[in-house]
């Protein structure tokens, strides 16, 4: 499949093939898009036969979780990373009957140290929608942008680890899917992975909150690594060149 043909096919389904000049102003996805991310994931798991994945920002493994049903259905070995203790405890409970899960209660960052993670105080969660308990960020402003009142925000000291050390710690040397939802830090994590790890899996991340300079740098690296990129809603889908045959829209 040529680049030009792939671009045309993706366009017919209401999506935009992401290229190096993809700008901040283009981070609005066509309303014509009707392929759901769940359908794309089903194709990925079925066609590529995913057997090993890493999920960064696994939350509680249930609320707004796109991978839970696929992990359980296809019984793939999964490394699930979640920094917030109460979410992490729920995550472990939601996968208590699965034998193929590795859990990591850490945040992912460039360095291995203790960092402040901002979240909504549990006393005020009832003031907000169901998505708010899953929002935590190194950047306090990220929560404020989501409508959280400053006085409702608390910080929690969390252990952090970089991608290379995470993979080495769990001897997780085969990765076919890297899924990132890190509330604005997604780009930093993906860059850290691509710069320190030789494995080139399919990468899916939430891109709309990534800072412009980080996003531009990420696209440059992905292009250099011969990734094919397109968007579905708030997600940036990145296929390595070798896996482009698995891109299906039906």
C-alpha positions in Angstrom: 0.0 0.0 0.0 1.5 3.3 -1.1 1.6 6.4 1.1 -0.7 8.3 -1.3 -3.2 5.4 -1.5 -3.3 5.1 2.3 -3.8 8.8 2.7 -6.8 8.6 0.3 -8.4 5.6 2.0 -8.0 7.2 5.5 -9.5 10.5 4.1 -12.5 8.6 2.8 -13.3 7.5 6.3 -13.1 11.1 7.6 -9.6 10.9 9.1 -6.4 12.8 8.5 -3.1 11.2 8.0 -0.7 13.0 10.3 2.4 14.4 8.8 5.3 16.5 10.0 3.5 19.8 9.4 0.4 18.8 11.4 -0.2 21.9 13.5 -2.0 22.7 16.7 -4.9 24.2 14.8 -5.5 20.9 13.0 -6.2 19.1 16.3 -9.9 19.0 15.5 -11.1 15.8 14.1 -13.6 15.6 11.2 -17.2 15.0 12.3 -17.5 12.6 9.4 -15.3 10.1 11.3 -17.4 7.1 12.1 -14.8 4.4 12.9 -14.7 4.0 16.7 -11.4 3.5 18.5 -12.8 0.3 19.9 -13.3 -1.1 16.3 -9.7 -0.2 15.5 -8.5 -1.9 18.6 -10.5 -5.0 17.8 -8.8 -5.1 14.4 -5.3 -4.6 16.0 -5.8 -7.5 18.5 -7.4 -9.8 15.9 -5.1 -9.2 12.9 -1.8 -8.6 14.6 -2.6 -11.1 17.4 -1.3 -8.9 20.2 0.3 -11.0 22.9 2.2 -8.3 24.9 1.2 -4.7 25.7 2.0 -1.9 28.0 -0.7 0.5 29.2 0.5 3.8 30.8 -2.2 5.5 32.8 -4.3 2.3 33.4 -6.5 4.2 36.0 -8.8 1.7 37.8 -9.0 -0.7 34.8 -12.7 0.0 34.3 -13.8 3.6 34.1 -13.3 4.8 30.5 -10.9 2.0 29.9 -10.5 1.0 26.3 -8.2 -2.1 26.8 -9.9 -4.0 29.6 -12.2 -6.1 27.5 -9.4 -6.9 24.9 -6.9 -7.8 27.6 -9.4 -10.3 29.1 -10.7 -11.6 25.8 -7.3 -12.2 24.2 -5.4 -13.1 27.4 -2.4 -11.0 26.4 0.5 -10.4 28.8 0.0 -6.8 30.0 2.0 -4.4 32.0 -0.4 -1.9 33.6 1.0 1.3 35.1 -1.0 3.6 37.4 0.5 6.1 39.8 -2.5 7.0 42.1 -2.7 4.5 44.9 -6.5 4.3 45.2 -6.9 3.8 41.5 -4.1 1.3 41.5 -5.8 -0.8 44.2 -9.0 -0.8 42.2 -7.0 -1.7 39.1 -5.6 -4.8 40.8 -9.1 -5.8 42.0 -10.6 -5.5 38.5 -8.0 -7.9 37.1 -7.9 -10.2 40.2 -9.0 -13.2 38.1 -6.4 -12.7 35.4 -3.0 -14.4 35.5 -1.4 -12.5 32.7 -1.1 -9.1 34.3 1.9 -7.3 35.8 1.1 -4.2 37.9 3.3 -1.1 38.4 2.3 1.6 40.9 4.4 4.4 39.5 4.3 7.4 37.3 6.3 7.5 34.1 8.8 10.3 33.7 12.2 11.0 32.3 13.9 10.5 35.7 13.5 7.9 38.4 12.6 9.9 41.5 9.7 11.1 43.7 7.5 13.7 42.0 4.3 15.6 42.9 1.2 14.5 41.0 -1.8 16.7 41.2 -5.3 15.3 41.5 -8.8 16.1 42.8 -9.2 15.8 46.5 -11.5 12.7 47.1 -13.8 14.8 49.3 -14.8 16.9 46.2 -15.1 14.2 43.5 -18.9 14.4 43.7 -18.7 17.9 42.3 -17.4 16.7 39.0 -18.2 14.2 36.2 -17.1 10.5 36.1 -14.0 11.3 34.1 -12.4 13.5 36.8 -11.2 10.7 39.2 -9.0 9.5 36.3 -7.3 12.9 35.8 -4.0 13.4 37.5 -1.0 15.3 36.2 2.4 16.7 37.0 1.0 20.0 35.8 -1.6 21.5 38.2 -2.9 23.8 35.4 -4.0 20.7 33.5 -6.7 20.0 36.1 -7.7 23.7 36.2 -8.2 23.5 32.4 -10.6 20.6 32.9 -12.7 22.9 35.2 -11.4 21.7 38.6 -11.3 24.5 41.2 -7.9 25.3 42.6 -9.0 24.7 46.2 -10.2 21.1 45.2 -6.7 20.1 44.0 -4.3 18.2 46.2 -0.8 16.8 45.5 0.5 13.3 46.1 4.1 12.3 46.1 4.5 9.4 43.7 7.4 7.2 42.7 8.4 7.7 39.0 10.3 5.5 36.6 11.5 6.0 33.0 10.4 3.7 30.2 13.8 1.9 29.9 13.9 1.1 33.6 10.3 0.1 33.6 10.8 -2.5 30.9 14.1 -3.8 32.4 12.5 -4.0 35.9 9.8 -6.4 34.6 11.9 -8.0 31.9 9.2 -6.9 29.4 11.2 -7.1 26.2 8.5 -8.0 23.7 5.9 -5.2 23.1 3.4 -5.1 20.3 1.2 -2.3 21.6 2.1 0.8 23.7 -1.1 2.6 24.9 -0.6 5.9 26.7 -3.1 8.2 28.5 -1.0 10.4 30.7 -3.0 13.7 30.8 -0.7 15.9 28.7 2.5 14.0 29.5 1.8 11.5 26.7 4.3 13.1 24.3 7.2 13.1 26.8 6.6 9.4 27.5 6.4 8.4 23.9 9.6 10.4 23.1 11.4 8.8 26.1 10.4 5.3 24.8 11.4 6.0 21.2 14.8 7.5 22.2 15.8 4.7 24.7 14.1 1.5 23.5 14.7 -0.3 20.2 11.4 -2.0 20.0 8.9 -0.4 17.6 5.3 -1.3 18.6 2.0 0.2 17.5 1.6 3.3 19.7 -1.7 4.9 20.7 -1.7 8.0 22.8 -4.0 10.9 23.7 -2.5 13.9 21.9 -4.8 16.9 22.3 -3.2 18.1 25.6 0.4 17.7 24.5 2.3 21.0 24.4 3.1 22.3 20.9 6.9 22.0 21.1 6.7 18.4 22.5 4.1 17.4 19.9 6.2 18.7 17.0 9.3 16.9 18.4 7.3 13.7 18.7 6.0 13.9 15.1 9.5 14.5 13.9 10.8 11.4 15.7 7.9 9.2 14.6 8.4 10.3 11.0 12.1 9.5 11.2 11.3 6.1 12.6 8.9 5.5 9.6 5.7 5.5 11.5 2.4 6.0 9.8 0.1 8.3 11.9 -3.5 9.2 11.9 -6.1 10.4 14.4 -9.3 9.1 15.8 -11.0 11.6 18.1 -8.4 12.6 20.7 -6.1 9.6 19.9 -3.0 9.6 17.8 -2.6 6.2 16.2 1.0 5.3 15.2 1.8 2.2 13.1 5.4 1.2 12.3 6.0 0.9 8.6 6.3 -2.9 8.9 2.7 -3.1 10.4 0.9 -1.0 7.9 -0.8 -4.1 6.5 -2.7 -4.3 9.7 -4.4 -0.9 9.2 -8.0 -1.8 8.4 -11.2 0.4 8.5 -13.9 -2.2 8.2 
